[in-house]
Amino acid sequence: MTYDEAQVLSQLVSMAIFMTLLAAAFVYAFRSSNKAKFDHIAKAAIEQDNKTEKQ
């Protein structure tokens, strides 16, 4: 195996790992069972921002 072949193989493996992690992140983020959790976090951030503006 030459250096160029090892470089191409390394790049392909890295791309596959990255795409797998990206797909897993999208599946996690867009799963309907997480909607309530994300809505709660979004509302908490807005409420906290409103509290700091009033002070």
CHARMM-style PDB file with segment names, atoms N, HN, CA, C and O in Angstrom:
ATOM      1  N   MET     1       0.862  -1.171   0.000  1.00  0.00      PROA
ATOM      2  CA  MET     1       0.000   0.000   0.000  1.00  0.00      PROA
ATOM      3  C   MET     1       0.908   1.233   0.000  1.00  0.00      PROA
ATOM      4  O   MET     1       1.780   1.389   0.855  1.00  0.00      PROA
ATOM      5  N   THR     2       0.679   2.081  -0.965  1.00  0.00      PROA
ATOM      6  HN  THR     2      -0.029   1.954  -1.659  1.00  0.00      PROA
ATOM      7  CA  THR     2       1.480   3.297  -1.052  1.00  0.00      PROA
ATOM      8  C   THR     2       0.889   4.378  -0.153  1.00  0.00      PROA
ATOM      9  O   THR     2      -0.198   4.229   0.403  1.00  0.00      PROA
ATOM     10  N   TYR     3       1.637   5.466  -0.031  1.00  0.00      PROA
ATOM     11  HN  TYR     3       2.520   5.587  -0.483  1.00  0.00      PROA
ATOM     12  CA  TYR     3       1.170   6.583   0.787  1.00  0.00      PROA
ATOM     13  C   TYR     3      -0.126   7.152   0.228  1.00  0.00      PROA
ATOM     14  O   TYR     3      -1.045   7.460   0.987  1.00  0.00      PROA
ATOM     15  N   ASP     4      -0.208   7.294  -1.085  1.00  0.00      PROA
ATOM     16  HN  ASP     4       0.538   7.044  -1.702  1.00  0.00      PROA
ATOM     17  CA  ASP     4      -1.417   7.848  -1.707  1.00  0.00      PROA
ATOM     18  C   ASP     4      -2.632   6.962  -1.467  1.00  0.00      PROA
ATOM     19  O   ASP     4      -3.726   7.465  -1.211  1.00  0.00      PROA
ATOM     20  N   GLU     5      -2.449   5.656  -1.546  1.00  0.00      PROA
ATOM     21  HN  GLU     5      -1.560   5.248  -1.754  1.00  0.00      PROA
ATOM     22  CA  GLU     5      -3.558   4.738  -1.283  1.00  0.00      PROA
ATOM     23  C   GLU     5      -3.996   4.821   0.177  1.00  0.00      PROA
ATOM     24  O   GLU     5      -5.192   4.805   0.471  1.00  0.00      PROA
ATOM     25  N   ALA     6      -3.037   4.908   1.081  1.00  0.00      PROA
ATOM     26  HN  ALA     6      -2.066   4.921   0.841  1.00  0.00      PROA
ATOM     27  CA  ALA     6      -3.363   5.031   2.504  1.00  0.00      PROA
ATOM     28  C   ALA     6      -4.083   6.341   2.779  1.00  0.00      PROA
ATOM     29  O   ALA     6      -4.993   6.393   3.607  1.00  0.00      PROA
ATOM     30  N   GLN     7      -3.678   7.399   2.088  1.00  0.00      PROA
ATOM     31  HN  GLN     7      -2.939   7.357   1.416  1.00  0.00      PROA
ATOM     32  CA  GLN     7      -4.322   8.696   2.264  1.00  0.00      PROA
ATOM     33  C   GLN     7      -5.769   8.646   1.789  1.00  0.00      PROA
ATOM     34  O   GLN     7      -6.660   9.153   2.470  1.00  0.00      PROA
ATOM     35  N   VAL     8      -6.011   8.047   0.639  1.00  0.00      PROA
ATOM     36  HN  VAL     8      -5.287   7.635   0.085  1.00  0.00      PROA
ATOM     37  CA  VAL     8      -7.371   7.939   0.109  1.00  0.00      PROA
ATOM     38  C   VAL     8      -8.224   7.082   1.032  1.00  0.00      PROA
ATOM     39  O   VAL     8      -9.369   7.431   1.320  1.00  0.00      PROA
ATOM     40  N   LEU     9      -7.682   5.974   1.494  1.00  0.00      PROA
ATOM     41  HN  LEU     9      -6.752   5.690   1.260  1.00  0.00      PROA
ATOM     42  CA  LEU     9      -8.427   5.099   2.403  1.00  0.00      PROA
ATOM     43  C   LEU     9      -8.767   5.828   3.696  1.00  0.00      PROA
ATOM     44  O   LEU     9      -9.886   5.718   4.197  1.00  0.00      PROA
ATOM     45  N   SER    10      -7.818   6.564   4.231  1.00  0.00      PROA
ATOM     46  HN  SER    10      -6.909   6.653   3.825  1.00  0.00      PROA
ATOM     47  CA  SER    10      -8.051   7.324   5.456  1.00  0.00      PROA
ATOM     48  C   SER    10      -9.139   8.369   5.251  1.00  0.00      PROA
ATOM     49  O   SER    10      -9.992   8.556   6.118  1.00  0.00      PROA
ATOM     50  N   GLN    11      -9.115   9.045   4.119  1.00  0.00      PROA
ATOM     51  HN  GLN    11      -8.422   8.894   3.414  1.00  0.00      PROA
ATOM     52  CA  GLN    11     -10.133  10.052   3.833  1.00  0.00      PROA
ATOM     53  C   GLN    11     -11.513   9.419   3.682  1.00  0.00      PROA
ATOM     54  O   GLN    11     -12.505   9.979   4.148  1.00  0.00      PROA
ATOM     55  N   LEU    12     -11.583   8.275   3.045  1.00  0.00      PROA
ATOM     56  HN  LEU    12     -10.777   7.819   2.667  1.00  0.00      PROA
ATOM     57  CA  LEU    12     -12.873   7.600   2.879  1.00  0.00      PROA
ATOM     58  C   LEU    12     -13.436   7.135   4.218  1.00  0.00      PROA
ATOM     59  O   LEU    12     -14.630   7.283   4.479  1.00  0.00      PROA
ATOM     60  N   VAL    13     -12.583   6.578   5.058  1.00  0.00      PROA
ATOM     61  HN  VAL    13     -11.613   6.458   4.846  1.00  0.00      PROA
ATOM     62  CA  VAL    13     -13.031   6.120   6.371  1.00  0.00      PROA
ATOM     63  C   VAL    13     -13.478   7.311   7.214  1.00  0.00      PROA
ATOM     64  O   VAL    13     -14.496   7.239   7.902  1.00  0.00      PROA
ATOM     65  N   SER    14     -12.729   8.392   7.164  1.00  0.00      PROA
ATOM     66  HN  SER    14     -11.902   8.451   6.605  1.00  0.00      PROA
ATOM     67  CA  SER    14     -13.105   9.589   7.921  1.00  0.00      PROA
ATOM     68  C   SER    14     -14.434  10.148   7.446  1.00  0.00      PROA
ATOM     69  O   SER    14     -15.264  10.552   8.260  1.00  0.00      PROA
ATOM     70  N   MET    15     -14.643  10.175   6.137  1.00  0.00      PROA
ATOM     71  HN  MET    15     -13.969   9.846   5.476  1.00  0.00      PROA
ATOM     72  CA  MET    15     -15.907  10.667   5.583  1.00  0.00      PROA
ATOM     73  C   MET    15     -17.065   9.768   6.011  1.00  0.00      PROA
ATOM     74  O   MET    15     -18.141  10.266   6.342  1.00  0.00      PROA
ATOM     75  N   ALA    16     -16.859   8.468   6.008  1.00  0.00      PROA
ATOM     76  HN  ALA    16     -15.985   8.064   5.739  1.00  0.00      PROA
ATOM     77  CA  ALA    16     -17.913   7.543   6.422  1.00  0.00      PROA
ATOM     78  C   ALA    16     -18.265   7.744   7.894  1.00  0.00      PROA
ATOM     79  O   ALA    16     -19.441   7.739   8.259  1.00  0.00      PROA
ATOM     80  N   ILE    17     -17.257   7.921   8.734  1.00  0.00      PROA
ATOM     81  HN  ILE    17     -16.302   7.925   8.438  1.00  0.00      PROA
ATOM     82  CA  ILE    17     -17.511   8.156  10.156  1.00  0.00      PROA
ATOM     83  C   ILE    17     -18.267   9.463  10.351  1.00  0.00      PROA
ATOM     84  O   ILE    17     -19.229   9.514  11.117  1.00  0.00      PROA
ATOM     85  N   PHE    18     -17.842  10.518   9.667  1.00  0.00      PROA
ATOM     86  HN  PHE    18     -17.060  10.477   9.045  1.00  0.00      PROA
ATOM     87  CA  PHE    18     -18.497  11.818   9.779  1.00  0.00      PROA
ATOM     88  C   PHE    18     -19.947  11.742   9.322  1.00  0.00      PROA
ATOM     89  O   PHE    18     -20.832  12.270   9.996  1.00  0.00      PROA
ATOM     90  N   MET    19     -20.205  11.098   8.195  1.00  0.00      PROA
ATOM     91  HN  MET    19     -19.487  10.669   7.648  1.00  0.00      PROA
ATOM     92  CA  MET    19     -21.571  11.002   7.680  1.00  0.00      PROA
ATOM     93  C   MET    19     -22.452  10.183   8.622  1.00  0.00      PROA
ATOM     94  O   MET    19     -23.628  10.497   8.800  1.00  0.00      PROA
ATOM     95  N   THR    20     -21.894   9.145   9.219  1.00  0.00      PROA
ATOM     96  HN  THR    20     -20.938   8.890   9.074  1.00  0.00      PROA
ATOM     97  CA  THR    20     -22.651   8.341  10.173  1.00  0.00      PROA
ATOM     98  C   THR    20     -23.028   9.161  11.401  1.00  0.00      PROA
ATOM     99  O   THR    20     -24.166   9.102  11.867  1.00  0.00      PROA
ATOM    100  N   LEU    21     -22.077   9.923  11.920  1.00  0.00      PROA
ATOM    101  HN  LEU    21     -21.153   9.971  11.542  1.00  0.00      PROA
ATOM    102  CA  LEU    21     -22.367  10.763  13.088  1.00  0.00      PROA
ATOM    103  C   LEU    21     -23.362  11.868  12.746  1.00  0.00      PROA
ATOM    104  O   LEU    21     -24.229  12.189  13.558  1.00  0.00      PROA
ATOM    105  N   LEU    22     -23.247  12.449  11.562  1.00  0.00      PROA
ATOM    106  HN  LEU    22     -22.542  12.188  10.902  1.00  0.00      PROA
ATOM    107  CA  LEU    22     -24.180  13.483  11.139  1.00  0.00      PROA
ATOM    108  C   LEU    22     -25.591  12.912  10.991  1.00  0.00      PROA
ATOM    109  O   LEU    22     -26.562  13.536  11.420  1.00  0.00      PROA
ATOM    110  N   ALA    23     -25.705  11.741  10.392  1.00  0.00      PROA
ATOM    111  HN  ALA    23     -24.916  11.234  10.043  1.00  0.00      PROA
ATOM    112  CA  ALA    23     -27.012  11.103  10.244  1.00  0.00      PROA
ATOM    113  C   ALA    23     -27.611  10.778  11.612  1.00  0.00      PROA
ATOM    114  O   ALA    23     -28.812  10.949  11.819  1.00  0.00      PROA
ATOM    115  N   ALA    24     -26.786  10.314  12.539  1.00  0.00      PROA
ATOM    116  HN  ALA    24     -25.810  10.175  12.371  1.00  0.00      PROA
ATOM    117  CA  ALA    24     -27.277  10.011  13.885  1.00  0.00      PROA
ATOM    118  C   ALA    24     -27.759  11.275  14.585  1.00  0.00      PROA
ATOM    119  O   ALA    24     -28.764  11.244  15.295  1.00  0.00      PROA
ATOM    120  N   ALA    25     -27.056  12.382  14.393  1.00  0.00      PROA
ATOM    121  HN  ALA    25     -26.240  12.407  13.816  1.00  0.00      PROA
ATOM    122  CA  ALA    25     -27.479  13.646  15.001  1.00  0.00      PROA
ATOM    123  C   ALA    25     -28.812  14.106  14.428  1.00  0.00      PROA
ATOM    124  O   ALA    25     -29.672  14.583  15.168  1.00  0.00      PROA
ATOM    125  N   PHE    26     -28.994  13.967  13.118  1.00  0.00      PROA
ATOM    126  HN  PHE    26     -28.296  13.579  12.516  1.00  0.00      PROA
ATOM    127  CA  PHE    26     -30.264  14.347  12.502  1.00  0.00      PROA
ATOM    128  C   PHE    26     -31.406  13.458  12.985  1.00  0.00      PROA
ATOM    129  O   PHE    26     -32.498  13.951  13.267  1.00  0.00      PROA
ATOM    130  N   VAL    27     -31.164  12.173  13.081  1.00  0.00      PROA
ATOM    131  HN  VAL    27     -30.277  11.773  12.852  1.00  0.00      PROA
ATOM    132  CA  VAL    27     -32.204  11.256  13.562  1.00  0.00      PROA
ATOM    133  C   VAL    27     -32.591  11.622  14.987  1.00  0.00      PROA
ATOM    134  O   VAL    27     -33.777  11.649  15.315  1.00  0.00      PROA
ATOM    135  N   TYR    28     -31.614  11.903  15.833  1.00  0.00      PROA
ATOM    136  HN  TYR    28     -30.651  11.882  15.566  1.00  0.00      PROA
ATOM    137  CA  TYR    28     -31.898  12.282  17.219  1.00  0.00      PROA
ATOM    138  C   TYR    28     -32.672  13.590  17.278  1.00  0.00      PROA
ATOM    139  O   TYR    28     -33.644  13.707  18.025  1.00  0.00      PROA
ATOM    140  N   ALA    29     -32.247  14.569  16.496  1.00  0.00      PROA
ATOM    141  HN  ALA    29     -31.458  14.474  15.889  1.00  0.00      PROA
ATOM    142  CA  ALA    29     -32.866  15.893  16.564  1.00  0.00      PROA
ATOM    143  C   ALA    29     -34.290  15.896  16.029  1.00  0.00      PROA
ATOM    144  O   ALA    29     -35.140  16.624  16.542  1.00  0.00      PROA
ATOM    145  N   PHE    30     -34.560  15.100  15.014  1.00  0.00      PROA
ATOM    146  HN  PHE    30     -33.870  14.508  14.597  1.00  0.00      PROA
ATOM    147  CA  PHE    30     -35.874  15.145  14.382  1.00  0.00      PROA
ATOM    148  C   PHE    30     -36.801  14.015  14.819  1.00  0.00      PROA
ATOM    149  O   PHE    30     -37.880  13.853  14.249  1.00  0.00      PROA
ATOM    150  N   ARG    31     -36.400  13.235  15.816  1.00  0.00      PROA
ATOM    151  HN  ARG    31     -35.524  13.367  16.279  1.00  0.00      PROA
ATOM    152  CA  ARG    31     -37.272  12.185  16.334  1.00  0.00      PROA
ATOM    153  C   ARG    31     -38.417  12.845  17.101  1.00  0.00      PROA
ATOM    154  O   ARG    31     -38.192  13.745  17.911  1.00  0.00      PROA
ATOM    155  N   SER    32     -39.620  12.402  16.847  1.00  0.00      PROA
ATOM    156  HN  SER    32     -39.803  11.671  16.189  1.00  0.00      PROA
ATOM    157  CA  SER    32     -40.787  13.050  17.455  1.00  0.00      PROA
ATOM    158  C   SER    32     -40.818  12.889  18.974  1.00  0.00      PROA
ATOM    159  O   SER    32     -41.433  13.700  19.665  1.00  0.00      PROA
ATOM    160  N   SER    33     -40.176  11.874  19.492  1.00  0.00      PROA
ATOM    161  HN  SER    33     -39.676  11.214  18.931  1.00  0.00      PROA
ATOM    162  CA  SER    33     -40.187  11.691  20.947  1.00  0.00      PROA
ATOM    163  C   SER    33     -39.350  12.754  21.662  1.00  0.00      PROA
ATOM    164  O   SER    33     -39.498  12.933  22.871  1.00  0.00      PROA
ATOM    165  N   ASN    34     -38.487  13.452  20.954  1.00  0.00      PROA
ATOM    166  HN  ASN    34     -38.366  13.307  19.972  1.00  0.00      PROA
ATOM    167  CA  ASN    34     -37.671  14.505  21.565  1.00  0.00      PROA
ATOM    168  C   ASN    34     -38.320  15.873  21.465  1.00  0.00      PROA
ATOM    169  O   ASN    34     -37.780  16.842  21.999  1.00  0.00      PROA
ATOM    170  N   LYS    35     -39.460  15.984  20.797  1.00  0.00      PROA
ATOM    171  HN  LYS    35     -39.899  15.197  20.363  1.00  0.00      PROA
ATOM    172  CA  LYS    35     -40.101  17.281  20.587  1.00  0.00      PROA
ATOM    173  C   LYS    35     -40.443  17.951  21.914  1.00  0.00      PROA
ATOM    174  O   LYS    35     -40.202  19.148  22.076  1.00  0.00      PROA
ATOM    175  N   ALA    36     -40.988  17.220  22.844  1.00  0.00      PROA
ATOM    176  HN  ALA    36     -41.184  16.249  22.713  1.00  0.00      PROA
ATOM    177  CA  ALA    36     -41.362  17.805  24.134  1.00  0.00      PROA
ATOM    178  C   ALA    36     -40.133  18.335  24.874  1.00  0.00      PROA
ATOM    179  O   ALA    36     -40.181  19.409  25.475  1.00  0.00      PROA
ATOM    180  N   LYS    37     -39.049  17.589  24.829  1.00  0.00      PROA
ATOM    181  HN  LYS    37     -39.011  16.717  24.341  1.00  0.00      PROA
ATOM    182  CA  LYS    37     -37.820  18.018  25.493  1.00  0.00      PROA
ATOM    183  C   LYS    37     -37.292  19.313  24.877  1.00  0.00      PROA
ATOM    184  O   LYS    37     -36.911  20.234  25.599  1.00  0.00      PROA
ATOM    185  N   PHE    38     -37.267  19.384  23.549  1.00  0.00      PROA
ATOM    186  HN  PHE    38     -37.576  18.636  22.963  1.00  0.00      PROA
ATOM    187  CA  PHE    38     -36.757  20.576  22.875  1.00  0.00      PROA
ATOM    188  C   PHE    38     -37.680  21.769  23.089  1.00  0.00      PROA
ATOM    189  O   PHE    38     -37.203  22.894  23.239  1.00  0.00      PROA
ATOM    190  N   ASP    39     -38.987  21.545  23.106  1.00  0.00      PROA
ATOM    191  HN  ASP    39     -39.374  20.631  22.984  1.00  0.00      PROA
ATOM    192  CA  ASP    39     -39.923  22.638  23.373  1.00  0.00      PROA
ATOM    193  C   ASP    39     -39.728  23.188  24.784  1.00  0.00      PROA
ATOM    194  O   ASP    39     -39.754  24.401  24.994  1.00  0.00      PROA
ATOM    195  N   HSD    40     -39.533  22.294  25.742  1.00  0.00      PROA
ATOM    196  HN  HSD    40     -39.512  21.309  25.571  1.00  0.00      PROA
ATOM    197  CA  HSD    40     -39.310  22.720  27.126  1.00  0.00      PROA
ATOM    198  C   HSD    40     -38.029  23.552  27.239  1.00  0.00      PROA
ATOM    199  O   HSD    40     -38.015  24.585  27.908  1.00  0.00      PROA
ATOM    200  N   ILE    41     -36.978  23.110  26.596  1.00  0.00      PROA
ATOM    201  HN  ILE    41     -36.990  22.271  26.052  1.00  0.00      PROA
ATOM    202  CA  ILE    41     -35.710  23.840  26.646  1.00  0.00      PROA
ATOM    203  C   ILE    41     -35.851  25.204  25.984  1.00  0.00      PROA
ATOM    204  O   ILE    41     -35.312  26.191  26.484  1.00  0.00      PROA
ATOM    205  N   ALA    42     -36.565  25.271  24.873  1.00  0.00      PROA
ATOM    206  HN  ALA    42     -37.003  24.469  24.467  1.00  0.00      PROA
ATOM    207  CA  ALA    42     -36.754  26.546  24.173  1.00  0.00      PROA
ATOM    208  C   ALA    42     -37.554  27.524  25.031  1.00  0.00      PROA
ATOM    209  O   ALA    42     -37.215  28.704  25.113  1.00  0.00      PROA
ATOM    210  N   LYS    43     -38.614  27.030  25.668  1.00  0.00      PROA
ATOM    211  HN  LYS    43     -38.889  26.071  25.601  1.00  0.00      PROA
ATOM    212  CA  LYS    43     -39.423  27.903  26.521  1.00  0.00      PROA
ATOM    213  C   LYS    43     -38.636  28.357  27.745  1.00  0.00      PROA
ATOM    214  O   LYS    43     -38.778  29.499  28.180  1.00  0.00      PROA
ATOM    215  N   ALA    44     -37.818  27.485  28.299  1.00  0.00      PROA
ATOM    216  HN  ALA    44     -37.703  26.556  27.945  1.00  0.00      PROA
ATOM    217  CA  ALA    44     -37.017  27.851  29.466  1.00  0.00      PROA
ATOM    218  C   ALA    44     -36.022  28.952  29.117  1.00  0.00      PROA
ATOM    219  O   ALA    44     -35.792  29.859  29.917  1.00  0.00      PROA
ATOM    220  N   ALA    45     -35.441  28.876  27.941  1.00  0.00      PROA
ATOM    221  HN  ALA    45     -35.629  28.139  27.292  1.00  0.00      PROA
ATOM    222  CA  ALA    45     -34.486  29.912  27.529  1.00  0.00      PROA
ATOM    223  C   ALA    45     -35.184  31.250  27.344  1.00  0.00      PROA
ATOM    224  O   ALA    45     -34.643  32.289  27.722  1.00  0.00      PROA
ATOM    225  N   ILE    46     -36.380  31.233  26.766  1.00  0.00      PROA
ATOM    226  HN  ILE    46     -36.819  30.388  26.459  1.00  0.00      PROA
ATOM    227  CA  ILE    46     -37.128  32.480  26.564  1.00  0.00      PROA
ATOM    228  C   ILE    46     -37.561  33.059  27.903  1.00  0.00      PROA
ATOM    229  O   ILE    46     -37.464  34.268  28.115  1.00  0.00      PROA
ATOM    230  N   GLU    47     -38.038  32.209  28.808  1.00  0.00      PROA
ATOM    231  HN  GLU    47     -38.117  31.227  28.635  1.00  0.00      PROA
ATOM    232  CA  GLU    47     -38.454  32.683  30.128  1.00  0.00      PROA
ATOM    233  C   GLU    47     -37.274  33.263  30.900  1.00  0.00      PROA
ATOM    234  O   GLU    47     -37.418  34.281  31.576  1.00  0.00      PROA
ATOM    235  N   GLN    48     -36.126  32.633  30.807  1.00  0.00      PROA
ATOM    236  HN  GLN    48     -36.009  31.806  30.258  1.00  0.00      PROA
ATOM    237  CA  GLN    48     -34.942  33.142  31.495  1.00  0.00      PROA
ATOM    238  C   GLN    48     -34.532  34.489  30.906  1.00  0.00      PROA
ATOM    239  O   GLN    48     -34.130  35.391  31.640  1.00  0.00      PROA
ATOM    240  N   ASP    49     -34.631  34.625  29.599  1.00  0.00      PROA
ATOM    241  HN  ASP    49     -34.957  33.891  29.003  1.00  0.00      PROA
ATOM    242  CA  ASP    49     -34.290  35.893  28.954  1.00  0.00      PROA
ATOM    243  C   ASP    49     -35.260  36.985  29.381  1.00  0.00      PROA
ATOM    244  O   ASP    49     -34.850  38.122  29.614  1.00  0.00      PROA
ATOM    245  N   ASN    50     -36.540  36.651  29.487  1.00  0.00      PROA
ATOM    246  HN  ASN    50     -36.873  35.728  29.298  1.00  0.00      PROA
ATOM    247  CA  ASN    50     -37.535  37.633  29.925  1.00  0.00      PROA
ATOM    248  C   ASN    50     -37.290  38.065  31.369  1.00  0.00      PROA
ATOM    249  O   ASN    50     -37.475  39.236  31.700  1.00  0.00      PROA
ATOM    250  N   LYS    51     -36.878  37.139  32.228  1.00  0.00      PROA
ATOM    251  HN  LYS    51     -36.727  36.188  31.959  1.00  0.00      PROA
ATOM    252  CA  LYS    51     -36.601  37.475  33.626  1.00  0.00      PROA
ATOM    253  C   LYS    51     -35.412  38.415  33.734  1.00  0.00      PROA
ATOM    254  O   LYS    51     -35.430  39.331  34.557  1.00  0.00      PROA
ATOM    255  N   THR    52     -34.389  38.214  32.930  1.00  0.00      PROA
ATOM    256  HN  THR    52     -34.375  37.471  32.261  1.00  0.00      PROA
ATOM    257  CA  THR    52     -33.212  39.081  33.014  1.00  0.00      PROA
ATOM    258  C   THR    52     -33.499  40.461  32.444  1.00  0.00      PROA
ATOM    259  O   THR    52     -32.880  41.435  32.872  1.00  0.00      PROA
ATOM    260  N   GLU    53     -34.413  40.573  31.496  1.00  0.00      PROA
ATOM    261  HN  GLU    53     -34.916  39.782  31.149  1.00  0.00      PROA
ATOM    262  CA  GLU    53     -34.770  41.882  30.948  1.00  0.00      PROA
ATOM    263  C   GLU    53     -35.553  42.706  31.961  1.00  0.00      PROA
ATOM    264  O   GLU    53     -35.424  43.930  31.982  1.00  0.00      PROA
ATOM    265  N   LYS    54     -36.362  42.065  32.803  1.00  0.00      PROA
ATOM    266  HN  LYS    54     -36.467  41.070  32.787  1.00  0.00      PROA
ATOM    267  CA  LYS    54     -37.184  42.772  33.781  1.00  0.00      PROA
ATOM    268  C   LYS    54     -36.353  43.328  34.926  1.00  0.00      PROA
ATOM    269  O   LYS    54     -36.767  44.289  35.574  1.00  0.00      PROA
ATOM    270  N   GLN    55     -35.210  42.755  35.182  1.00  0.00      PROA
ATOM    271  HN  GLN    55     -34.873  41.975  34.655  1.00  0.00      PROA
ATOM    272  CA  GLN    55     -34.395  43.191  36.326  1.00  0.00      PROA
ATOM    273  C   GLN    55     -33.659  44.443  36.031  1.00  0.00      PROA
ATOM    274  OT1 GLN    55     -32.928  44.945  36.885  1.00  0.00      PROA
TER     275      GLN     55
END
